[in-house]
Amino acid sequence: MKKLIASLVTAATLLTLTACGSNNASTGDSGESSDKVTVWAWDETFNIKAVNEAKKVYENKDVDVEVVTMSQDDIVQKLNTSLASGNTDGLPNIVLIEDYRIQGYLSSYPDAFSDLTDIVNEDDFSSYKFAVNKIDDVIYGVPFDSGVAGLFYRTDYLADAGYEAADLEDITWDDFIRIAKDVKEKTGHAMMSLDPSDLGLARIIMQSAGEWYTGEDGTTVTIKDNESFKAGLNVLATLLNEGLVEQVSDWDGGVNAVQSGNVAAAPTGAWYSSTIQGAEDQSGKWAIAPIPALAGGKSVNASSIGGAGWYVIKGVAGEENAKDFLDNTFASNKELMGTLATEIGLVSTMNAAEETKEYTSGLDFYGGQKVFQDFSQWSQEIPAVNYGNHTYAIESVLTESLQRVINGEDIDKVLDEAQTQVEAQIAN
Protein backbone atom coordinates (compact mmCIF):
# COMPACT_ATOMS: atom_id res chain seq x y z
CA MET A 1 0.00 0.00 0.00
CA LYS A 2 2.76 2.41 0.75
CA LYS A 3 3.65 2.26 -2.93
CA LEU A 4 0.29 3.72 -3.85
CA ILE A 5 1.29 7.33 -4.05
CA ALA A 6 4.82 6.76 -5.30
CA SER A 7 3.92 4.58 -8.31
CA LEU A 8 2.28 7.17 -10.58
CA VAL A 9 1.45 6.31 -14.15
CA THR A 10 2.53 8.64 -16.91
CA ALA A 11 0.17 11.19 -18.33
CA ALA A 12 0.21 9.33 -21.62
CA THR A 13 -1.08 6.17 -20.01
CA LEU A 14 -3.97 7.95 -18.34
CA LEU A 15 -4.82 9.79 -21.52
CA THR A 16 -5.06 6.43 -23.23
CA LEU A 17 -7.45 5.34 -20.51
CA THR A 18 -9.76 8.31 -20.93
CA ALA A 19 -9.43 8.97 -24.65
CA CYS A 20 -9.98 5.40 -25.81
CA GLY A 21 -13.10 4.80 -23.72
CA SER A 22 -15.91 2.83 -25.21
CA ASN A 23 -19.28 1.75 -23.98
CA ASN A 24 -19.15 -1.34 -26.16
CA ALA A 25 -16.49 -3.49 -24.54
CA SER A 26 -17.24 -7.14 -25.21
CA THR A 27 -17.43 -8.99 -21.95
CA GLY A 28 -18.12 -12.50 -23.14
CA ASP A 29 -20.76 -14.87 -21.81
CA SER A 30 -21.57 -13.80 -18.28
CA GLY A 31 -23.31 -17.11 -17.73
CA GLU A 32 -20.08 -19.06 -18.09
CA SER A 33 -19.16 -20.71 -14.81
CA SER A 34 -15.88 -21.63 -13.22
CA ASP A 35 -14.77 -22.96 -9.87
CA LYS A 36 -11.69 -20.75 -10.06
CA VAL A 37 -11.55 -17.08 -9.09
CA THR A 38 -8.48 -15.05 -10.03
CA VAL A 39 -7.51 -11.87 -8.16
CA TRP A 40 -4.97 -9.28 -9.32
CA ALA A 41 -3.37 -6.94 -6.79
CA TRP A 42 -0.03 -5.38 -5.88
CA ASP A 43 2.16 -5.33 -2.74
CA GLU A 44 2.92 -8.74 -1.21
CA THR A 45 2.99 -7.37 2.33
CA PHE A 46 -0.35 -5.57 2.19
CA ASN A 47 -2.96 -6.20 -0.51
CA ILE A 48 -1.80 -9.70 -1.46
CA LYS A 49 -1.62 -10.75 2.17
CA ALA A 50 -5.13 -9.36 2.68
CA VAL A 51 -6.54 -11.62 -0.05
CA ASN A 52 -4.73 -14.63 1.36
CA GLU A 53 -6.22 -13.92 4.78
CA ALA A 54 -9.65 -13.58 3.16
CA LYS A 55 -9.20 -17.00 1.55
CA LYS A 56 -8.79 -18.54 5.02
CA VAL A 57 -12.23 -17.36 6.15
CA TYR A 58 -14.08 -17.99 2.88
CA GLU A 59 -16.21 -21.04 3.56
CA ASN A 60 -16.87 -22.22 -0.01
CA LYS A 61 -13.89 -24.51 -0.41
CA ASP A 62 -15.18 -25.67 -3.82
CA VAL A 63 -13.96 -22.36 -5.20
CA ASP A 64 -10.22 -22.03 -5.82
CA VAL A 65 -9.13 -18.41 -5.25
CA GLU A 66 -5.85 -17.71 -7.05
CA VAL A 67 -3.99 -14.53 -6.12
CA VAL A 68 -1.66 -13.01 -8.72
CA THR A 69 0.89 -10.37 -7.72
CA MET A 70 1.59 -7.59 -10.23
CA SER A 71 2.90 -4.09 -9.98
CA GLN A 72 0.19 -1.47 -10.02
CA ASP A 73 1.57 -0.05 -13.27
CA ASP A 74 1.34 -3.48 -14.94
CA ILE A 75 -2.27 -3.86 -13.81
CA VAL A 76 -3.11 -0.44 -15.24
CA GLN A 77 -1.42 -1.26 -18.56
CA LYS A 78 -3.12 -4.64 -18.94
CA LEU A 79 -6.54 -3.24 -18.06
CA ASN A 80 -6.12 -0.35 -20.47
CA THR A 81 -5.07 -2.60 -23.33
CA SER A 82 -7.76 -5.24 -22.80
CA LEU A 83 -10.68 -2.94 -22.08
CA ALA A 84 -9.83 -0.59 -24.95
CA SER A 85 -9.80 -3.56 -27.34
CA GLY A 86 -13.01 -4.99 -25.92
CA ASN A 87 -11.30 -8.31 -25.20
CA THR A 88 -11.41 -9.62 -21.64
CA ASP A 89 -9.40 -12.77 -22.37
CA GLY A 90 -6.66 -13.09 -19.78
CA LEU A 91 -8.24 -10.63 -17.34
CA PRO A 92 -8.93 -11.67 -13.73
CA ASN A 93 -12.28 -11.97 -12.00
CA ILE A 94 -11.34 -9.48 -9.30
CA VAL A 95 -8.91 -6.59 -9.54
CA LEU A 96 -7.77 -4.02 -6.98
CA ILE A 97 -7.98 -0.49 -8.37
CA GLU A 98 -6.77 2.69 -6.69
CA ASP A 99 -9.43 5.25 -5.79
CA TYR A 100 -7.77 7.98 -7.85
CA ARG A 101 -8.07 5.85 -11.00
CA ILE A 102 -11.40 4.06 -10.83
CA GLN A 103 -13.68 6.82 -12.11
CA GLY A 104 -11.66 6.85 -15.33
CA TYR A 105 -12.38 3.17 -15.86
CA LEU A 106 -16.03 3.32 -14.86
CA SER A 107 -16.80 6.26 -17.14
CA SER A 108 -14.78 4.91 -20.07
CA TYR A 109 -15.82 1.25 -19.79
CA PRO A 110 -19.11 1.13 -17.87
CA ASP A 111 -20.06 -2.27 -19.29
CA ALA A 112 -16.80 -3.90 -18.23
CA PHE A 113 -17.50 -4.08 -14.50
CA SER A 114 -20.09 -6.05 -12.54
CA ASP A 115 -22.83 -4.29 -10.60
CA LEU A 116 -22.06 -5.00 -6.92
CA THR A 117 -24.98 -3.07 -5.48
CA ASP A 118 -26.52 -6.30 -4.20
CA ILE A 119 -23.47 -7.20 -2.08
CA VAL A 120 -22.36 -3.75 -0.85
CA ASN A 121 -24.47 -1.89 1.69
CA GLU A 122 -23.54 1.77 1.43
CA ASP A 123 -24.37 2.36 5.10
CA ASP A 124 -21.75 -0.21 6.11
CA PHE A 125 -18.75 1.80 4.90
CA SER A 126 -17.22 5.27 5.11
CA SER A 127 -19.45 7.46 2.97
CA TYR A 128 -16.63 9.19 1.09
CA LYS A 129 -15.81 5.92 -0.71
CA PHE A 130 -19.05 6.12 -2.68
CA ALA A 131 -18.04 9.28 -4.47
CA VAL A 132 -15.37 7.00 -5.92
CA ASN A 133 -16.89 3.60 -6.69
CA LYS A 134 -20.35 4.53 -8.02
CA ILE A 135 -21.84 5.76 -11.26
CA ASP A 136 -25.29 7.20 -10.61
CA ASP A 137 -26.90 4.75 -8.18
CA VAL A 138 -24.88 1.69 -9.16
CA ILE A 139 -22.09 0.49 -6.86
CA TYR A 140 -19.22 -1.16 -8.74
CA GLY A 141 -16.60 -1.60 -6.01
CA VAL A 142 -16.20 -3.09 -2.57
CA PRO A 143 -14.39 -0.44 -0.48
CA PHE A 144 -11.11 -1.73 0.91
CA ASP A 145 -8.50 0.30 2.73
CA SER A 146 -8.90 3.81 4.01
CA GLY A 147 -6.44 6.46 2.99
CA VAL A 148 -7.57 8.50 6.00
CA ALA A 149 -4.89 11.04 6.84
CA GLY A 150 -3.34 11.67 10.22
CA LEU A 151 -0.55 13.73 11.73
CA PHE A 152 2.07 11.24 12.90
CA TYR A 153 4.42 13.01 15.30
CA ARG A 154 7.33 12.36 17.65
CA THR A 155 6.07 13.00 21.17
CA ASP A 156 9.62 13.46 22.50
CA TYR A 157 10.61 16.09 19.93
CA LEU A 158 7.35 17.98 20.39
CA ALA A 159 7.79 17.88 24.17
CA ASP A 160 11.29 19.32 23.80
CA ALA A 161 9.71 22.17 21.85
CA GLY A 162 7.13 22.75 24.57
CA TYR A 163 4.11 20.92 23.14
CA GLU A 164 1.95 18.08 24.43
CA ALA A 165 -0.74 15.93 22.84
CA ALA A 166 -3.56 18.41 23.46
CA ASP A 167 -1.65 21.06 21.49
CA LEU A 168 -1.82 18.87 18.37
CA GLU A 169 -5.57 18.25 18.47
CA ASP A 170 -7.66 19.89 15.75
CA ILE A 171 -5.02 22.42 14.74
CA THR A 172 -4.88 24.49 11.55
CA TRP A 173 -2.10 24.50 8.98
CA ASP A 174 -1.11 27.93 10.30
CA ASP A 175 -0.68 26.29 13.71
CA PHE A 176 1.32 23.49 12.12
CA ILE A 177 3.75 25.97 10.54
CA ARG A 178 4.11 27.83 13.85
CA ILE A 179 4.82 24.57 15.66
CA ALA A 180 7.28 23.58 12.94
CA LYS A 181 9.22 26.79 13.52
CA ASP A 182 9.40 26.10 17.25
CA VAL A 183 10.49 22.51 16.70
CA LYS A 184 13.25 23.59 14.30
CA GLU A 185 14.46 26.35 16.60
CA LYS A 186 14.35 24.36 19.85
CA THR A 187 15.32 20.88 18.71
CA GLY A 188 17.12 21.37 15.41
CA HIS A 189 14.83 18.87 13.71
CA ALA A 190 12.91 19.53 10.53
CA MET A 191 9.19 19.13 11.06
CA MET A 192 8.74 16.67 8.17
CA SER A 193 10.26 15.49 4.91
CA LEU A 194 8.99 16.84 1.63
CA ASP A 195 9.60 16.04 -2.02
CA PRO A 196 9.17 19.37 -3.88
CA SER A 197 7.59 17.53 -6.82
CA ASP A 198 4.99 15.70 -4.71
CA LEU A 199 1.51 17.22 -4.46
CA GLY A 200 0.28 14.75 -1.84
CA LEU A 201 -0.04 17.35 0.91
CA ALA A 202 -2.00 19.64 -1.41
CA ARG A 203 -4.38 16.74 -2.11
CA ILE A 204 -4.93 16.24 1.61
CA ILE A 205 -5.71 19.92 2.10
CA MET A 206 -8.08 20.03 -0.88
CA GLN A 207 -10.12 17.02 0.18
CA SER A 208 -10.40 18.32 3.74
CA ALA A 209 -12.31 21.23 2.15
CA GLY A 210 -14.39 18.95 -0.08
CA GLU A 211 -12.64 20.10 -3.24
CA TRP A 212 -10.50 18.60 -5.99
CA TYR A 213 -8.77 19.65 -9.20
CA THR A 214 -12.14 19.22 -10.89
CA GLY A 215 -15.71 20.00 -9.87
CA GLU A 216 -18.43 17.69 -8.63
CA ASP A 217 -18.92 16.31 -12.14
CA GLY A 218 -15.31 15.08 -12.14
CA THR A 219 -14.51 16.79 -15.45
CA THR A 220 -14.83 20.58 -15.10
CA VAL A 221 -11.37 21.94 -14.27
CA THR A 222 -11.46 24.16 -11.16
CA ILE A 223 -7.82 25.00 -10.61
CA LYS A 224 -7.71 28.77 -10.98
CA ASP A 225 -10.57 29.39 -8.53
CA ASN A 226 -9.71 26.58 -6.14
CA GLU A 227 -8.99 28.29 -2.84
CA SER A 228 -8.10 25.10 -0.97
CA PHE A 229 -5.58 24.09 -3.64
CA LYS A 230 -4.11 27.57 -3.52
CA ALA A 231 -3.83 27.25 0.26
CA GLY A 232 -2.16 23.87 -0.16
CA LEU A 233 0.47 25.26 -2.50
CA ASN A 234 1.11 28.13 -0.11
CA VAL A 235 1.62 25.68 2.78
CA LEU A 236 4.09 23.66 0.70
CA ALA A 237 5.95 26.77 -0.42
CA THR A 238 6.16 28.14 3.14
CA LEU A 239 7.49 24.89 4.57
CA LEU A 240 10.14 24.68 1.86
CA ASN A 241 11.15 28.33 1.71
CA GLU A 242 11.44 28.69 5.49
CA GLY A 243 13.59 25.57 5.81
CA LEU A 244 11.12 23.72 7.98
CA VAL A 245 11.37 20.44 6.07
CA GLU A 246 14.03 17.96 5.05
CA GLN A 247 13.91 17.94 1.27
CA VAL A 248 13.90 14.49 -0.32
CA SER A 249 13.72 13.37 -3.93
CA ASP A 250 11.88 10.08 -3.66
CA TRP A 251 9.96 7.64 -1.46
CA ASP A 252 13.05 6.10 0.07
CA GLY A 253 14.33 9.52 1.10
CA GLY A 254 11.13 10.13 3.04
CA VAL A 255 11.36 6.74 4.72
CA ASN A 256 14.93 7.43 5.78
CA ALA A 257 13.99 10.85 7.17
CA VAL A 258 11.45 9.23 9.48
CA GLN A 259 13.29 6.09 10.47
CA SER A 260 16.61 7.87 11.07
CA GLY A 261 14.93 10.24 13.54
CA ASN A 262 15.65 13.31 11.42
CA VAL A 263 12.09 14.64 11.33
CA ALA A 264 9.44 15.28 13.96
CA ALA A 265 6.27 14.49 12.04
CA ALA A 266 4.65 13.01 8.95
CA PRO A 267 1.22 14.27 7.86
CA THR A 268 0.06 11.47 5.57
CA GLY A 269 -2.18 8.45 5.13
CA ALA A 270 -2.88 5.74 7.70
CA TRP A 271 -1.07 3.23 5.48
CA TYR A 272 2.21 4.97 6.41
CA SER A 273 2.04 3.47 9.88
CA SER A 274 3.96 0.39 8.75
CA THR A 275 6.81 2.67 7.67
CA ILE A 276 6.78 4.54 10.98
CA GLN A 277 6.83 1.27 12.90
CA GLY A 278 9.73 0.06 10.78
CA ALA A 279 11.96 2.01 13.20
CA GLU A 280 11.50 -0.39 16.11
CA ASP A 281 13.86 1.61 18.34
CA GLN A 282 11.33 4.49 18.24
CA SER A 283 8.53 2.47 19.85
CA GLY A 284 6.62 4.57 22.39
CA LYS A 285 7.90 7.82 20.89
CA TRP A 286 5.15 8.35 18.32
CA ALA A 287 1.50 9.43 18.47
CA ILE A 288 -1.08 10.37 15.86
CA ALA A 289 -3.30 13.46 15.84
CA PRO A 290 -6.05 14.50 13.40
CA ILE A 291 -4.75 16.09 10.22
CA PRO A 292 -4.62 19.93 10.37
CA ALA A 293 -7.41 21.95 8.73
CA LEU A 294 -7.51 25.29 6.96
CA ALA A 295 -8.11 28.31 9.15
CA GLY A 296 -11.50 30.00 9.31
CA GLY A 297 -13.60 26.86 9.17
CA LYS A 298 -12.82 26.35 5.48
CA SER A 299 -12.16 22.65 5.95
CA VAL A 300 -12.35 19.85 8.53
CA ASN A 301 -9.66 17.97 10.46
CA ALA A 302 -10.16 14.89 8.29
CA SER A 303 -8.99 13.95 4.83
CA SER A 304 -7.74 11.09 2.70
CA ILE A 305 -4.78 10.20 0.53
CA GLY A 306 -4.72 6.92 -1.36
CA GLY A 307 -6.92 3.91 -0.80
CA ALA A 308 -8.40 1.34 -3.16
CA GLY A 309 -11.32 -1.00 -3.79
CA TRP A 310 -12.11 -4.45 -5.20
CA TYR A 311 -13.82 -4.67 -8.61
CA VAL A 312 -15.22 -7.61 -10.60
CA ILE A 313 -14.66 -7.83 -14.37
CA LYS A 314 -17.95 -8.62 -16.06
CA GLY A 315 -18.21 -11.73 -18.18
CA VAL A 316 -15.03 -13.49 -17.08
CA ALA A 317 -15.80 -17.11 -16.21
CA GLY A 318 -16.38 -17.37 -12.47
CA GLU A 319 -18.07 -13.98 -12.12
CA GLU A 320 -20.75 -15.12 -9.67
CA ASN A 321 -18.21 -16.96 -7.51
CA ALA A 322 -16.08 -13.79 -7.51
CA LYS A 323 -19.02 -11.79 -6.21
CA ASP A 324 -19.74 -14.45 -3.60
CA PHE A 325 -16.12 -14.36 -2.42
CA LEU A 326 -16.22 -10.58 -1.99
CA ASP A 327 -19.68 -10.72 -0.41
CA ASN A 328 -18.49 -13.07 2.32
CA THR A 329 -15.13 -11.42 2.97
CA PHE A 330 -14.31 -7.78 2.19
CA ALA A 331 -17.95 -6.69 1.92
CA SER A 332 -19.18 -7.99 5.26
CA ASN A 333 -16.67 -9.77 7.51
CA LYS A 334 -15.71 -7.48 10.38
CA GLU A 335 -13.60 -10.20 12.03
CA LEU A 336 -11.48 -10.32 8.86
CA MET A 337 -11.01 -6.55 9.15
CA GLY A 338 -9.80 -7.02 12.72
CA THR A 339 -7.36 -9.70 11.62
CA LEU A 340 -6.05 -7.46 8.85
CA ALA A 341 -5.53 -4.64 11.33
CA THR A 342 -3.15 -6.90 13.22
CA GLU A 343 -1.54 -8.66 10.26
CA ILE A 344 -0.98 -5.77 7.84
CA GLY A 345 -1.98 -2.60 9.71
CA LEU A 346 -5.11 -2.16 7.61
CA VAL A 347 -7.42 0.72 8.47
CA SER A 348 -10.66 -0.59 7.04
CA THR A 349 -13.46 1.54 5.63
CA MET A 350 -15.98 -0.95 7.05
CA ASN A 351 -17.76 0.79 9.92
CA ALA A 352 -18.24 -2.40 11.95
CA ALA A 353 -14.47 -2.85 12.18
CA GLU A 354 -14.59 -0.39 15.08
CA GLU A 355 -16.34 -3.07 17.14
CA THR A 356 -13.48 -5.57 16.96
CA LYS A 357 -11.00 -6.03 19.77
CA GLU A 358 -8.17 -5.05 17.45
CA TYR A 359 -9.71 -1.59 17.02
CA THR A 360 -10.54 -1.07 20.67
CA SER A 361 -7.05 -2.01 21.88
CA GLY A 362 -4.14 0.40 22.24
CA LEU A 363 -0.84 -0.03 20.38
CA ASP A 364 2.35 0.01 22.42
CA PHE A 365 4.30 1.60 19.59
CA TYR A 366 2.04 4.65 19.83
CA GLY A 367 2.09 4.83 23.62
CA GLY A 368 -1.10 2.84 24.02
CA GLN A 369 -3.14 5.04 21.68
CA LYS A 370 -6.17 3.32 20.13
CA VAL A 371 -4.87 4.09 16.66
CA PHE A 372 -7.28 1.99 14.60
CA GLN A 373 -10.28 3.36 16.46
CA ASP A 374 -9.11 6.93 15.94
CA PHE A 375 -8.44 6.42 12.23
CA SER A 376 -11.79 4.70 11.80
CA GLN A 377 -13.62 7.60 13.44
CA TRP A 378 -11.73 10.20 11.38
CA SER A 379 -12.56 8.21 8.26
CA GLN A 380 -16.27 8.89 8.86
CA GLU A 381 -15.60 12.64 8.71
CA ILE A 382 -13.76 12.72 5.36
CA PRO A 383 -15.56 14.92 2.80
CA ALA A 384 -16.69 12.97 -0.26
CA VAL A 385 -14.89 14.02 -3.44
CA ASN A 386 -15.23 12.86 -7.03
CA TYR A 387 -11.61 12.39 -8.15
CA GLY A 388 -12.72 12.31 -11.78
CA ASN A 389 -10.80 10.75 -14.64
CA HIS A 390 -7.66 12.84 -14.80
CA THR A 391 -5.96 13.24 -11.41
CA TYR A 392 -2.50 12.11 -12.50
CA ALA A 393 -2.67 13.78 -15.92
CA ILE A 394 -3.55 17.04 -14.18
CA GLU A 395 -0.70 16.65 -11.70
CA SER A 396 1.78 16.23 -14.53
CA VAL A 397 1.05 19.89 -15.27
CA LEU A 398 0.74 21.09 -11.68
CA THR A 399 4.15 19.85 -10.57
CA GLU A 400 5.67 22.70 -12.56
CA SER A 401 3.11 25.09 -11.06
CA LEU A 402 4.29 24.16 -7.57
CA GLN A 403 7.87 24.92 -8.52
CA ARG A 404 6.87 28.34 -9.79
CA VAL A 405 5.01 29.16 -6.56
CA ILE A 406 8.00 28.01 -4.53
CA ASN A 407 10.15 30.35 -6.61
CA GLY A 408 7.95 33.30 -5.68
CA GLU A 409 5.77 33.78 -8.76
CA ASP A 410 2.28 35.21 -8.29
CA ILE A 411 0.07 32.26 -7.39
CA ASP A 412 -3.05 33.59 -9.13
CA LYS A 413 -1.15 34.03 -12.40
CA VAL A 414 0.40 30.56 -12.06
CA LEU A 415 -2.94 28.86 -11.46
CA ASP A 416 -4.69 30.77 -14.22
CA GLU A 417 -2.08 29.52 -16.68
CA ALA A 418 -2.25 26.01 -15.21
CA GLN A 419 -6.03 25.99 -15.75
CA THR A 420 -5.51 26.66 -19.45
CA GLN A 421 -2.81 24.01 -19.77
CA VAL A 422 -4.84 21.37 -17.99
CA GLU A 423 -7.98 22.06 -20.00
CA ALA A 424 -5.96 21.66 -23.20
CA GLN A 425 -4.27 18.47 -22.02
CA ILE A 426 -7.33 16.55 -20.88
CA ALA A 427 -9.27 17.62 -23.97
CA ASN A 428 -6.84 15.73 -26.22
Sequence and secondary structure as in RCSB ss.txt:
>XXXX:A:sequence
MKKLIASLVTAATLLTLTACGSNNASTGDSGESSDKVTVWAWDETFNIKAVNEAKKVYENKDVDVEVVTMSQDDI
VQKLNTSLASGNTDGLPNIVLIEDYRIQGYLSSYPDAFSDLTDIVNEDDFSSYKFAVNKIDDVIYGVPFDSGVAG
LFYRTDYLADAGYEAADLEDITWDDFIRIAKDVKEKTGHAMMSLDPSDLGLARIIMQSAGEWYTGEDGTTVTIKD
NESFKAGLNVLATLLNEGLVEQVSDWDGGVNAVQSGNVAAAPTGAWYSSTIQGAEDQSGKWAIAPIPALAGGKSV
NASSIGGAGWYVIKGVAGEENAKDFLDNTFASNKELMGTLATEIGLVSTMNAAEETKEYTSGLDFYGGQKVFQDF
SQWSQEIPAVNYGNHTYAIESVLTESLQRVINGEDIDKVLDEAQTQVEAQIAN
>XXXX:A:secstr
 TTTTT    HHHHHHHHHT  S      TT   SEEEEEE  TTTHHHHHHHHHHH   TTSEEEEEE  HHHH
HHHHHHHHHHT  TT  SEEEEEHHHHHHHHHH GGGB   TTT  GGGB GGGGGTSEETTEE EEE B  BEE
EEEEHHHHHHTT  GGGGTT BHHHHHHHHHHHHHHH  BSEEE TT  HHHHHHHHHTT  SB TTS SB STT
 HHHHHHHHHHHHHHHTT EEE SSHHHHHHHHHTT BSEEEEEGGGHHHHTT GGGTTSEEEEE  B GGGTS 
S  B   EEEEEBTTSTTHHHHHHHHHTTTTT HHHHHHHHHHH   BSBGGGGGSHHHHS BGGGTTB HHHHH
HHHHTT       S HHHHHHHHHHHHHHHHTT  HHHHHHHHHHHHHHHHH 
